[in-house]
Every structure is written in structure tokens, then in C-alpha cells.
Amino acid sequence: MVSLTALAGVFLAGVVVGFWLLVAVCAASERDPGRDP
């Protein structure tokens, strides 16, 4: 059985990675406004 601490760590890591990925996409789209998303 997977421990709750490990599960929470994986979940938090996924949230952080997803957040920074979203920030990077937004920054790239603002830097290049001529391109449609």
C-alpha cells in the first residue's frame, strides 16, 4: 500500500510542475502575441 505521505508528495509535485508549466505557457504567449494558442 502506498503511504499517504508519498501520495501527498507526488500530488504536490504535480501541482507545482503544472503551475509552472502554465506560467511558462502564459509568458510565451504574451511574448509572442501574434501566434494563436
mmCIF file as Biopython writes it, N, C-alpha, C and O atoms, coordinates in Angstrom:
data_model
#
loop_
_atom_site.group_PDB
_atom_site.id
_atom_site.type_symbol
_atom_site.label_atom_id
_atom_site.label_alt_id
_atom_site.label_comp_id
_atom_site.label_asym_id
_atom_site.label_entity_id
_atom_site.label_seq_id
_atom_site.pdbx_PDB_ins_code
_atom_site.Cartn_x
_atom_site.Cartn_y
_atom_site.Cartn_z
_atom_site.occupancy
_atom_site.B_iso_or_equiv
_atom_site.auth_seq_id
_atom_site.auth_asym_id
_atom_site.pdbx_PDB_model_num
ATOM 1   N N  . MET A ? 1  ? 0.848  -1.203 0.000   1.0 0.0 1  A 1 
ATOM 2   C CA . MET A ? 1  ? 0.000  0.000  0.000   1.0 0.0 1  A 1 
ATOM 3   C C  . MET A ? 1  ? 0.878  1.245  0.000   1.0 0.0 1  A 1 
ATOM 4   O O  . MET A ? 1  ? 1.872  1.316  0.723   1.0 0.0 1  A 1 
ATOM 5   N N  . VAL A ? 2  ? 0.505  2.215  -0.809  1.0 0.0 2  A 1 
ATOM 6   C CA . VAL A ? 2  ? 1.269  3.459  -0.894  1.0 0.0 2  A 1 
ATOM 7   C C  . VAL A ? 2  ? 0.950  4.319  0.319   1.0 0.0 2  A 1 
ATOM 8   O O  . VAL A ? 2  ? -0.212 4.477  0.695   1.0 0.0 2  A 1 
ATOM 9   N N  . SER A ? 3  ? 1.986  4.869  0.923   1.0 0.0 3  A 1 
ATOM 10  C CA . SER A ? 3  ? 1.764  5.694  2.112   1.0 0.0 3  A 1 
ATOM 11  C C  . SER A ? 3  ? 1.136  7.031  1.724   1.0 0.0 3  A 1 
ATOM 12  O O  . SER A ? 3  ? 1.337  7.537  0.619   1.0 0.0 3  A 1 
ATOM 13  N N  . LEU A ? 4  ? 0.376  7.585  2.657   1.0 0.0 4  A 1 
ATOM 14  C CA . LEU A ? 4  ? -0.304 8.847  2.390   1.0 0.0 4  A 1 
ATOM 15  C C  . LEU A ? 4  ? 0.699  9.974  2.180   1.0 0.0 4  A 1 
ATOM 16  O O  . LEU A ? 4  ? 0.453  10.881 1.385   1.0 0.0 4  A 1 
ATOM 17  N N  . THR A ? 5  ? 1.813  9.926  2.876   1.0 0.0 5  A 1 
ATOM 18  C CA . THR A ? 5  ? 2.833  10.974 2.728   1.0 0.0 5  A 1 
ATOM 19  C C  . THR A ? 5  ? 3.424  10.963 1.322   1.0 0.0 5  A 1 
ATOM 20  O O  . THR A ? 5  ? 3.621  12.014 0.712   1.0 0.0 5  A 1 
ATOM 21  N N  . ALA A ? 6  ? 3.703  9.763  0.816   1.0 0.0 6  A 1 
ATOM 22  C CA . ALA A ? 6  ? 4.258  9.661  -0.539  1.0 0.0 6  A 1 
ATOM 23  C C  . ALA A ? 6  ? 3.232  10.144 -1.559  1.0 0.0 6  A 1 
ATOM 24  O O  . ALA A ? 6  ? 3.581  10.837 -2.515  1.0 0.0 6  A 1 
ATOM 25  N N  . LEU A ? 7  ? 1.975  9.781  -1.357  1.0 0.0 7  A 1 
ATOM 26  C CA . LEU A ? 7  ? 0.924  10.191 -2.270  1.0 0.0 7  A 1 
ATOM 27  C C  . LEU A ? 7  ? 0.782  11.718 -2.276  1.0 0.0 7  A 1 
ATOM 28  O O  . LEU A ? 7  ? 0.641  12.332 -3.333  1.0 0.0 7  A 1 
ATOM 29  N N  . ALA A ? 8  ? 0.821  12.319 -1.086  1.0 0.0 8  A 1 
ATOM 30  C CA . ALA A ? 8  ? 0.717  13.774 -0.991  1.0 0.0 8  A 1 
ATOM 31  C C  . ALA A ? 8  ? 1.923  14.446 -1.652  1.0 0.0 8  A 1 
ATOM 32  O O  . ALA A ? 8  ? 1.782  15.486 -2.295  1.0 0.0 8  A 1 
ATOM 33  N N  . GLY A ? 9  ? 3.101  13.851 -1.493  1.0 0.0 9  A 1 
ATOM 34  C CA . GLY A ? 9  ? 4.303  14.418 -2.111  1.0 0.0 9  A 1 
ATOM 35  C C  . GLY A ? 9  ? 4.208  14.401 -3.628  1.0 0.0 9  A 1 
ATOM 36  O O  . GLY A ? 9  ? 4.555  15.379 -4.291  1.0 0.0 9  A 1 
ATOM 37  N N  . VAL A ? 10 ? 3.737  13.283 -4.174  1.0 0.0 10 A 1 
ATOM 38  C CA . VAL A ? 10 ? 3.577  13.183 -5.627  1.0 0.0 10 A 1 
ATOM 39  C C  . VAL A ? 10 ? 2.526  14.177 -6.121  1.0 0.0 10 A 1 
ATOM 40  O O  . VAL A ? 10 ? 2.711  14.819 -7.155  1.0 0.0 10 A 1 
ATOM 41  N N  . PHE A ? 11 ? 1.431  14.299 -5.384  1.0 0.0 11 A 1 
ATOM 42  C CA . PHE A ? 11 ? 0.370  15.222 -5.767  1.0 0.0 11 A 1 
ATOM 43  C C  . PHE A ? 11 ? 0.860  16.666 -5.756  1.0 0.0 11 A 1 
ATOM 44  O O  . PHE A ? 11 ? 0.599  17.426 -6.688  1.0 0.0 11 A 1 
ATOM 45  N N  . LEU A ? 12 ? 1.581  17.042 -4.684  1.0 0.0 12 A 1 
ATOM 46  C CA . LEU A ? 12 ? 2.103  18.414 -4.594  1.0 0.0 12 A 1 
ATOM 47  C C  . LEU A ? 12 ? 3.113  18.681 -5.703  1.0 0.0 12 A 1 
ATOM 48  O O  . LEU A ? 12 ? 3.129  19.768 -6.281  1.0 0.0 12 A 1 
ATOM 49  N N  . ALA A ? 13 ? 3.953  17.698 -6.003  1.0 0.0 13 A 1 
ATOM 50  C CA . ALA A ? 13 ? 4.932  17.869 -7.084  1.0 0.0 13 A 1 
ATOM 51  C C  . ALA A ? 13 ? 4.209  18.093 -8.415  1.0 0.0 13 A 1 
ATOM 52  O O  . ALA A ? 13 ? 4.617  18.939 -9.210  1.0 0.0 13 A 1 
ATOM 53  N N  . GLY A ? 14 ? 3.152  17.346 -8.650  1.0 0.0 14 A 1 
ATOM 54  C CA . GLY A ? 14 ? 2.382  17.507 -9.881  1.0 0.0 14 A 1 
ATOM 55  C C  . GLY A ? 14 ? 1.739  18.883 -9.964  1.0 0.0 14 A 1 
ATOM 56  O O  . GLY A ? 14 ? 1.715  19.494 -11.033 1.0 0.0 14 A 1 
ATOM 57  N N  . VAL A ? 15 ? 1.223  19.371 -8.851  1.0 0.0 15 A 1 
ATOM 58  C CA . VAL A ? 15 ? 0.596  20.698 -8.826  1.0 0.0 15 A 1 
ATOM 59  C C  . VAL A ? 15 ? 1.632  21.778 -9.127  1.0 0.0 15 A 1 
ATOM 60  O O  . VAL A ? 15 ? 1.376  22.696 -9.907  1.0 0.0 15 A 1 
ATOM 61  N N  . VAL A ? 16 ? 2.809  21.660 -8.498  1.0 0.0 16 A 1 
ATOM 62  C CA . VAL A ? 16 ? 3.863  22.663 -8.710  1.0 0.0 16 A 1 
ATOM 63  C C  . VAL A ? 16 ? 4.334  22.660 -10.160 1.0 0.0 16 A 1 
ATOM 64  O O  . VAL A ? 16 ? 4.489  23.717 -10.773 1.0 0.0 16 A 1 
ATOM 65  N N  . VAL A ? 17 ? 4.563  21.455 -10.708 1.0 0.0 17 A 1 
ATOM 66  C CA . VAL A ? 17 ? 5.011  21.353 -12.100 1.0 0.0 17 A 1 
ATOM 67  C C  . VAL A ? 17 ? 3.946  21.911 -13.045 1.0 0.0 17 A 1 
ATOM 68  O O  . VAL A ? 17 ? 4.264  22.650 -13.977 1.0 0.0 17 A 1 
ATOM 69  N N  . GLY A ? 18 ? 2.697  21.559 -12.806 1.0 0.0 18 A 1 
ATOM 70  C CA . GLY A ? 18 ? 1.613  22.048 -13.651 1.0 0.0 18 A 1 
ATOM 71  C C  . GLY A ? 18 ? 1.479  23.564 -13.583 1.0 0.0 18 A 1 
ATOM 72  O O  . GLY A ? 18 ? 1.227  24.219 -14.595 1.0 0.0 18 A 1 
ATOM 73  N N  . PHE A ? 19 ? 1.650  24.121 -12.373 1.0 0.0 19 A 1 
ATOM 74  C CA . PHE A ? 19 ? 1.552  25.566 -12.203 1.0 0.0 19 A 1 
ATOM 75  C C  . PHE A ? 19 ? 2.630  26.292 -12.987 1.0 0.0 19 A 1 
ATOM 76  O O  . PHE A ? 19 ? 2.350  27.259 -13.695 1.0 0.0 19 A 1 
ATOM 77  N N  . TRP A ? 20 ? 3.870  25.821 -12.856 1.0 0.0 20 A 1 
ATOM 78  C CA . TRP A ? 20 ? 4.977  26.479 -13.567 1.0 0.0 20 A 1 
ATOM 79  C C  . TRP A ? 20 ? 4.860  26.270 -15.073 1.0 0.0 20 A 1 
ATOM 80  O O  . TRP A ? 20 ? 5.269  27.135 -15.847 1.0 0.0 20 A 1 
ATOM 81  N N  . LEU A ? 21 ? 4.305  25.132 -15.501 1.0 0.0 21 A 1 
ATOM 82  C CA . LEU A ? 21 ? 4.094  24.903 -16.921 1.0 0.0 21 A 1 
ATOM 83  C C  . LEU A ? 21 ? 3.074  25.915 -17.457 1.0 0.0 21 A 1 
ATOM 84  O O  . LEU A ? 21 ? 3.250  26.457 -18.549 1.0 0.0 21 A 1 
ATOM 85  N N  . LEU A ? 22 ? 2.019  26.166 -16.695 1.0 0.0 22 A 1 
ATOM 86  C CA . LEU A ? 22 ? 1.008  27.137 -17.090 1.0 0.0 22 A 1 
ATOM 87  C C  . LEU A ? 22 ? 1.602  28.534 -17.155 1.0 0.0 22 A 1 
ATOM 88  O O  . LEU A ? 22 ? 1.323  29.288 -18.087 1.0 0.0 22 A 1 
ATOM 89  N N  . VAL A ? 23 ? 2.431  28.887 -16.156 1.0 0.0 23 A 1 
ATOM 90  C CA . VAL A ? 23 ? 3.087  30.200 -16.155 1.0 0.0 23 A 1 
ATOM 91  C C  . VAL A ? 23 ? 3.981  30.351 -17.385 1.0 0.0 23 A 1 
ATOM 92  O O  . VAL A ? 23 ? 3.997  31.405 -18.020 1.0 0.0 23 A 1 
ATOM 93  N N  . ALA A ? 24 ? 4.724  29.293 -17.718 1.0 0.0 24 A 1 
ATOM 94  C CA . ALA A ? 24 ? 5.619  29.355 -18.876 1.0 0.0 24 A 1 
ATOM 95  C C  . ALA A ? 24 ? 4.818  29.532 -20.172 1.0 0.0 24 A 1 
ATOM 96  O O  . ALA A ? 24 ? 5.225  30.292 -21.050 1.0 0.0 24 A 1 
ATOM 97  N N  . VAL A ? 25 ? 3.691  28.840 -20.292 1.0 0.0 25 A 1 
ATOM 98  C CA . VAL A ? 25 ? 2.859  28.960 -21.490 1.0 0.0 25 A 1 
ATOM 99  C C  . VAL A ? 25 ? 2.281  30.371 -21.604 1.0 0.0 25 A 1 
ATOM 100 O O  . VAL A ? 25 ? 2.259  30.950 -22.690 1.0 0.0 25 A 1 
ATOM 101 N N  . CYS A ? 26 ? 1.819  30.916 -20.492 1.0 0.0 26 A 1 
ATOM 102 C CA . CYS A ? 26 ? 1.263  32.274 -20.497 1.0 0.0 26 A 1 
ATOM 103 C C  . CYS A ? 26 ? 2.342  33.289 -20.866 1.0 0.0 26 A 1 
ATOM 104 O O  . CYS A ? 26 ? 2.089  34.208 -21.645 1.0 0.0 26 A 1 
ATOM 105 N N  . ALA A ? 27 ? 3.545  33.129 -20.309 1.0 0.0 27 A 1 
ATOM 106 C CA . ALA A ? 27 ? 4.638  34.056 -20.607 1.0 0.0 27 A 1 
ATOM 107 C C  . ALA A ? 27 ? 5.014  33.961 -22.085 1.0 0.0 27 A 1 
ATOM 108 O O  . ALA A ? 27 ? 5.282  34.981 -22.721 1.0 0.0 27 A 1 
ATOM 109 N N  . ALA A ? 28 ? 5.034  32.759 -22.631 1.0 0.0 28 A 1 
ATOM 110 C CA . ALA A ? 28 ? 5.397  32.581 -24.038 1.0 0.0 28 A 1 
ATOM 111 C C  . ALA A ? 28 ? 4.338  33.216 -24.945 1.0 0.0 28 A 1 
ATOM 112 O O  . ALA A ? 28 ? 4.682  33.826 -25.957 1.0 0.0 28 A 1 
ATOM 113 N N  . SER A ? 29 ? 3.069  33.081 -24.597 1.0 0.0 29 A 1 
ATOM 114 C CA . SER A ? 29 ? 2.005  33.645 -25.426 1.0 0.0 29 A 1 
ATOM 115 C C  . SER A ? 29 ? 2.018  35.171 -25.349 1.0 0.0 29 A 1 
ATOM 116 O O  . SER A ? 29 ? 1.707  35.837 -26.337 1.0 0.0 29 A 1 
ATOM 117 N N  . GLU A ? 30 ? 2.368  35.731 -24.205 1.0 0.0 30 A 1 
ATOM 118 C CA . GLU A ? 30 ? 2.443  37.185 -24.080 1.0 0.0 30 A 1 
ATOM 119 C C  . GLU A ? 30 ? 3.650  37.729 -24.837 1.0 0.0 30 A 1 
ATOM 120 O O  . GLU A ? 30 ? 3.609  38.833 -25.381 1.0 0.0 30 A 1 
ATOM 121 N N  . ARG A ? 31 ? 4.729  36.937 -24.866 1.0 0.0 31 A 1 
ATOM 122 C CA . ARG A ? 31 ? 5.938  37.375 -25.542 1.0 0.0 31 A 1 
ATOM 123 C C  . ARG A ? 31 ? 5.751  37.324 -27.066 1.0 0.0 31 A 1 
ATOM 124 O O  . ARG A ? 31 ? 6.418  38.047 -27.806 1.0 0.0 31 A 1 
ATOM 125 N N  . ASP A ? 32 ? 4.840  36.463 -27.519 1.0 0.0 32 A 1 
ATOM 126 C CA . ASP A ? 32 ? 4.584  36.318 -28.957 1.0 0.0 32 A 1 
ATOM 127 C C  . ASP A ? 32 ? 3.084  36.472 -29.217 1.0 0.0 32 A 1 
ATOM 128 O O  . ASP A ? 32 ? 2.393  35.482 -29.457 1.0 0.0 32 A 1 
ATOM 129 N N  . PRO A ? 33 ? 2.578  37.703 -29.170 1.0 0.0 33 A 1 
ATOM 130 C CA . PRO A ? 33 ? 1.120  37.914 -29.243 1.0 0.0 33 A 1 
ATOM 131 C C  . PRO A ? 33 ? 0.521  37.599 -30.615 1.0 0.0 33 A 1 
ATOM 132 O O  . PRO A ? 33 ? -0.695 37.441 -30.730 1.0 0.0 33 A 1 
ATOM 133 N N  . GLY A ? 34 ? 1.349  37.504 -31.652 1.0 0.0 34 A 1 
ATOM 134 C CA . GLY A ? 34 ? 0.818  37.258 -32.992 1.0 0.0 34 A 1 
ATOM 135 C C  . GLY A ? 34 ? 0.391  35.827 -33.211 1.0 0.0 34 A 1 
ATOM 136 O O  . GLY A ? 34 ? -0.347 35.536 -34.152 1.0 0.0 34 A 1 
ATOM 137 N N  . ARG A ? 35 ? 0.847  34.921 -32.351 1.0 0.0 35 A 1 
ATOM 138 C CA . ARG A ? 35 ? 0.547  33.498 -32.549 1.0 0.0 35 A 1 
ATOM 139 C C  . ARG A ? 35 ? -0.693 33.087 -31.764 1.0 0.0 35 A 1 
ATOM 140 O O  . ARG A ? 35 ? -0.820 33.410 -30.583 1.0 0.0 35 A 1 
ATOM 141 N N  . ASP A ? 36 ? -1.609 32.373 -32.421 1.0 0.0 36 A 1 
ATOM 142 C CA . ASP A ? 36 ? -2.797 31.887 -31.718 1.0 0.0 36 A 1 
ATOM 143 C C  . ASP A ? 36 ? -2.431 30.689 -30.856 1.0 0.0 36 A 1 
ATOM 144 O O  . ASP A ? 36 ? -1.621 29.859 -31.269 1.0 0.0 36 A 1 
ATOM 145 N N  . PRO A ? 37 ? -3.010 30.583 -29.670 1.0 0.0 37 A 1 
ATOM 146 C CA . PRO A ? 37 ? -2.731 29.441 -28.774 1.0 0.0 37 A 1 
ATOM 147 C C  . PRO A ? 37 ? -3.324 28.150 -29.314 1.0 0.0 37 A 1 
ATOM 148 O O  . PRO A ? 37 ? -3.184 27.098 -28.690 1.0 0.0 37 A 1 
#
